[in-house]
Amino acid sequence: MEVHIHPFQLHSVQKNLLEPLYLHTSPEFYMKELLTNEEGLDNIFTISYCFRDEPKSPVHRPQFLMLEWYRKNERYERIMQDTEELIQFALKQGEKKGLRPRSELIGKKLVKKTMSELFREELNIEILNYLDVASIKILLKKFPDVPVPEIELEWDDYFFLLYLNKIEPHLIKYPLLMITEFPSPLSALSTLKKDDPRVCERFEVYINGIELCNCFNELTDASEQRNRFQLQNEFKEKIYKYRLPTPTRFFSVMDRGLPASAGIALGVERLLYSLFEIENPFFD
């Protein structure tokens, strides 16, 4: 449902299809269905191929392996622990198999920073004071080197123009970094923090400046989820000139009652590349 994540649409030789077909960008919707079924699955994971229509880069392929896992009746702090343990486990197992970890990672512990802390440290500004389009546009005028298009954008576009140009290039100084408490307009499928609704309960991990994973404390309010999907689809149509079909099956899952849970999606190839500089794990 996120505006800037694009699926591949498929051509089918079948006739009279009611809706277009797509390759999935994540197994998330169907994993949440497992969390709500009568079998009562609590802790689930999958490693499967996902497909995203994005330009190729040294750290992205259109077809890639995603490790995704969920914990029922747990908050995202538990997934934080999982992720840190997984990274350390992968490092130890790699060394046992003769893989040399990147030198920057040896002896390093995971550093945790909120998004607000990063903006204060790098730019001396409190990003949570700029949560509407008008104010963040004014803020961007203080950074003339950030390329801002003349067309009107949404808040998250202005945010990422600033973040990708002024914050992310400096994250490499933290070999292992977890960024928490994103500004609320970036909530997507996550909950808002009860004692500070300016931020949402999600985190990302960076290894040597490479984004590795994305975790949500899962939104369980079906009505709010519908509202967010509608808004995101309107933004997608405005920016990219297409809409995606309404996820009716997923909404029916939400209506049955998604239990309190947390989930994360982690790129397997990115993990191996960022830890051991393995560019293609399937041929090494």
C-alpha positions as CSV (number, residue, x, y, z in Angstrom):
1,M,0.0,0.0,0.0
2,E,3.0,2.4,0.4
3,V,3.1,5.1,-2.3
4,H,6.6,4.5,-3.5
5,I,6.6,0.7,-3.6
6,H,5.6,-0.5,-7.1
7,P,4.5,-4.0,-8.1
8,F,5.0,-5.7,-11.5
9,Q,1.7,-6.0,-13.3
10,L,1.4,-9.2,-15.3
11,H,0.1,-9.9,-18.8
12,S,-2.3,-12.8,-18.9
13,V,-3.5,-14.8,-21.9
14,Q,-6.7,-15.4,-20.1
15,K,-9.7,-13.4,-21.1
16,N,-12.2,-11.4,-19.1
17,L,-10.2,-11.1,-15.9
18,L,-12.1,-9.1,-13.3
19,E,-8.9,-7.5,-11.9
20,P,-5.4,-7.1,-13.1
21,L,-2.7,-9.5,-11.8
22,Y,0.4,-8.5,-10.0
23,L,3.5,-10.1,-8.5
24,H,3.5,-9.5,-4.8
25,T,5.9,-7.1,-3.2
26,S,5.6,-8.8,0.2
27,P,3.8,-11.8,1.7
28,E,2.6,-9.5,4.5
29,F,-1.2,-9.6,3.9
30,Y,-1.3,-13.4,3.8
31,M,0.9,-13.8,6.8
32,K,-1.5,-11.6,8.8
33,E,-4.3,-13.8,7.6
34,L,-2.4,-16.7,9.3
35,L,-2.3,-14.7,12.6
36,T,-6.1,-14.3,12.6
37,N,-7.1,-17.9,11.7
38,E,-8.5,-20.4,14.1
39,E,-5.4,-22.4,14.2
40,G,-3.9,-19.7,16.4
41,L,-0.4,-19.5,14.9
42,D,1.7,-17.2,17.1
43,N,5.2,-16.9,15.7
44,I,5.5,-17.3,11.9
45,F,8.1,-16.6,9.3
46,T,8.7,-17.1,5.6
47,I,11.7,-16.8,3.3
48,S,10.4,-16.2,-0.2
49,Y,10.9,-14.2,-3.4
50,C,9.4,-10.7,-3.6
51,F,9.2,-8.5,-6.6
52,R,9.4,-4.7,-6.8
53,D,9.5,-2.6,-9.9
54,E,12.4,-0.3,-8.9
55,P,15.6,0.5,-10.7
56,K,18.5,-1.9,-10.3
57,S,21.3,-0.8,-8.0
58,P,24.3,-2.4,-6.1
59,V,21.9,-3.2,-3.3
60,H,18.6,-3.9,-5.1
61,R,17.3,-6.4,-7.6
62,P,13.7,-6.5,-8.9
63,Q,13.5,-10.1,-7.7
64,F,14.9,-10.6,-4.2
65,L,14.7,-12.9,-1.2
66,M,12.8,-11.5,1.8
67,L,12.8,-12.9,5.3
68,E,9.6,-11.8,7.0
69,W,8.5,-12.8,10.5
70,Y,5.7,-11.9,12.9
71,R,5.1,-12.4,16.6
72,K,1.5,-12.4,18.0
73,N,0.8,-10.7,21.3
74,E,4.2,-9.0,21.2
75,R,5.3,-5.4,20.6
76,Y,8.0,-4.3,18.1
77,E,10.6,-4.1,20.9
78,R,10.6,-7.9,20.8
79,I,11.4,-7.8,17.1
80,M,14.2,-5.3,17.9
81,Q,15.8,-8.1,20.0
82,D,15.2,-10.7,17.3
83,T,16.9,-8.5,14.7
84,E,20.0,-7.8,16.8
85,E,20.3,-11.5,17.7
86,L,19.9,-12.5,14.0
87,I,22.8,-10.1,12.9
88,Q,25.1,-11.5,15.6
89,F,24.1,-15.1,14.7
90,A,24.8,-14.5,11.0
91,L,28.2,-13.0,11.8
92,K,29.2,-16.0,13.9
93,Q,27.9,-18.5,11.4
94,G,29.6,-16.8,8.6
95,E,33.0,-16.8,10.4
96,K,32.6,-20.5,11.1
97,K,32.2,-21.0,7.3
98,G,35.3,-19.0,6.6
99,L,33.6,-15.8,5.6
100,R,35.4,-12.6,6.6
101,P,33.0,-9.9,8.0
102,R,33.6,-6.3,7.1
103,S,36.2,-4.9,9.3
104,E,34.0,-2.0,10.4
105,L,31.6,-4.5,12.1
106,I,34.1,-6.3,14.2
107,G,33.4,-5.7,17.9
108,K,30.6,-3.2,17.2
109,K,27.3,-3.1,18.9
110,L,24.0,-1.9,17.5
111,V,23.4,1.8,18.1
112,K,19.8,2.9,18.5
113,K,18.7,6.4,17.5
114,T,15.3,7.9,17.0
115,M,14.6,9.8,13.8
116,S,14.3,12.9,15.8
117,E,17.7,12.4,17.4
118,L,19.3,12.0,14.0
119,F,17.8,15.2,12.6
120,R,18.9,17.1,15.7
121,E,22.5,15.7,15.6
122,E,23.0,16.2,11.8
123,L,20.9,19.4,11.1
124,N,20.2,20.8,14.5
125,I,16.5,20.8,13.8
126,E,13.5,19.0,15.5
127,I,11.8,17.3,12.5
128,L,8.7,16.6,14.7
129,N,7.9,20.4,14.5
130,Y,7.4,20.1,10.7
131,L,4.7,17.5,10.3
132,D,2.6,19.4,7.8
133,V,3.3,20.2,4.1
134,A,3.5,24.0,4.6
135,S,6.0,23.9,7.4
136,I,8.4,21.3,5.8
137,K,8.4,23.2,2.6
138,I,9.6,26.3,4.5
139,L,12.2,24.1,6.3
140,L,13.5,22.9,2.9
141,K,14.2,26.5,1.8
142,K,17.0,26.5,4.4
143,F,18.8,23.8,2.3
144,P,19.2,25.2,-1.2
145,D,21.4,22.3,-2.2
146,V,18.5,19.9,-1.8
147,P,16.8,19.6,-5.2
148,V,13.1,20.3,-4.7
149,P,10.9,20.0,-7.8
150,E,8.5,22.8,-8.7
151,I,5.4,20.6,-8.6
152,E,3.5,20.2,-5.4
153,L,4.4,17.1,-3.4
154,E,3.1,15.2,-0.4
155,W,4.7,15.5,3.0
156,D,6.6,12.2,2.8
157,D,8.2,13.3,-0.5
158,Y,9.5,16.5,1.1
159,F,10.7,14.5,4.1
160,F,12.6,12.0,2.0
161,L,14.2,14.7,-0.1
162,L,15.7,16.1,3.1
163,Y,16.4,12.7,4.6
164,L,18.1,11.1,1.6
165,N,20.2,14.1,0.9
166,K,21.1,15.3,4.4
167,I,20.8,12.4,6.8
168,E,21.2,9.0,5.1
169,P,24.7,9.8,3.6
170,H,26.0,10.2,7.1
171,L,24.6,7.0,8.5
172,I,27.6,5.1,7.3
173,K,29.4,6.4,10.4
174,Y,27.3,3.9,12.4
175,P,28.3,0.4,11.4
176,L,25.2,-1.0,13.0
177,L,22.3,1.4,13.4
178,M,18.6,1.0,14.4
179,I,16.4,4.0,13.7
180,T,13.2,4.2,15.7
181,E,10.1,6.4,16.1
182,F,9.5,7.7,12.6
183,P,7.4,10.8,12.1
184,S,3.7,9.9,12.2
185,P,3.0,10.7,8.4
186,L,5.2,7.7,7.7
187,S,3.1,5.3,9.8
188,A,1.9,3.1,6.9
189,L,0.8,-0.1,8.6
190,S,2.2,0.8,12.1
191,T,0.7,2.1,15.3
192,L,1.2,5.6,16.7
193,K,3.0,6.0,20.0
194,K,0.4,6.5,22.7
195,D,2.4,9.1,24.7
196,D,3.6,10.9,21.6
197,P,1.3,10.5,18.6
198,R,3.8,12.7,16.5
199,V,5.7,9.5,16.0
200,C,4.9,5.9,14.8
201,E,6.1,2.7,16.2
202,R,8.4,1.4,13.4
203,F,12.1,0.9,13.0
204,E,14.7,0.3,10.3
205,V,18.2,-1.1,10.6
206,Y,21.2,0.1,8.6
207,I,24.5,-1.8,8.3
208,N,27.3,0.4,6.9
209,G,24.8,2.8,5.6
210,I,22.7,0.2,3.8
211,E,19.0,-0.2,4.8
212,L,18.4,-3.8,5.8
213,C,14.9,-4.1,7.2
214,N,11.7,-2.4,8.2
215,C,9.5,-3.3,11.2
216,F,6.0,-2.2,12.3
217,N,4.2,-2.5,15.5
218,E,1.2,-3.6,13.6
219,L,-1.9,-1.5,13.2
220,T,-5.0,-3.5,14.2
221,D,-7.7,-0.9,13.6
222,A,-9.6,-2.0,10.5
223,S,-11.2,1.4,9.9
224,E,-8.0,3.3,10.2
225,Q,-6.3,0.8,7.9
226,R,-9.0,1.5,5.2
227,N,-8.5,5.2,5.5
228,R,-4.7,4.9,5.2
229,F,-5.0,2.7,2.1
230,Q,-7.4,5.1,0.5
231,L,-5.1,8.0,1.2
232,Q,-2.0,6.2,0.0
233,N,-3.7,5.1,-3.2
234,E,-4.8,8.6,-3.9
235,F,-1.2,9.8,-3.5
236,K,0.0,7.0,-5.8
237,E,-2.4,8.0,-8.5
238,K,-1.5,11.7,-8.1
239,I,2.2,11.0,-8.4
240,Y,2.5,7.9,-10.6
241,K,-0.8,8.0,-12.5
242,Y,-2.0,4.6,-11.5
243,R,-4.1,3.0,-8.7
244,L,-4.0,-0.5,-7.2
245,P,-7.1,-2.6,-6.6
246,T,-8.7,-2.5,-3.1
247,P,-7.3,-5.3,-1.0
248,T,-10.7,-6.7,-0.1
249,R,-9.4,-10.0,1.2
250,F,-6.9,-8.2,3.5
251,F,-9.7,-5.9,4.8
252,S,-11.9,-8.9,5.6
253,V,-8.9,-10.3,7.6
254,M,-8.7,-7.0,9.5
255,D,-12.4,-7.1,10.1
256,R,-12.1,-10.5,11.8
257,G,-9.7,-8.9,14.2
258,L,-5.9,-8.8,13.8
259,P,-4.4,-9.5,17.2
260,A,-1.8,-7.3,18.7
261,S,1.4,-8.2,16.9
262,A,4.6,-7.0,15.4
263,G,6.3,-7.9,12.1
264,I,9.4,-7.2,10.1
265,A,10.7,-7.7,6.5
266,L,14.4,-8.2,6.0
267,G,16.3,-8.4,2.7
268,V,18.4,-11.6,2.8
269,E,20.8,-10.6,0.0
270,R,21.3,-7.2,1.6
271,L,22.1,-8.9,4.9
272,L,24.8,-11.0,3.3
273,Y,26.2,-8.2,1.3
274,S,26.3,-5.7,4.2
275,L,28.0,-8.3,6.5
276,F,30.4,-10.1,4.2
277,E,30.4,-8.1,0.9
278,I,28.8,-11.1,-0.9
279,E,27.4,-9.5,-4.0
280,N,25.6,-12.6,-5.2
281,P,25.1,-15.2,-2.5
282,F,23.7,-17.8,-5.0
283,F,26.9,-18.0,-7.1
284,D,29.6,-17.5,-4.4
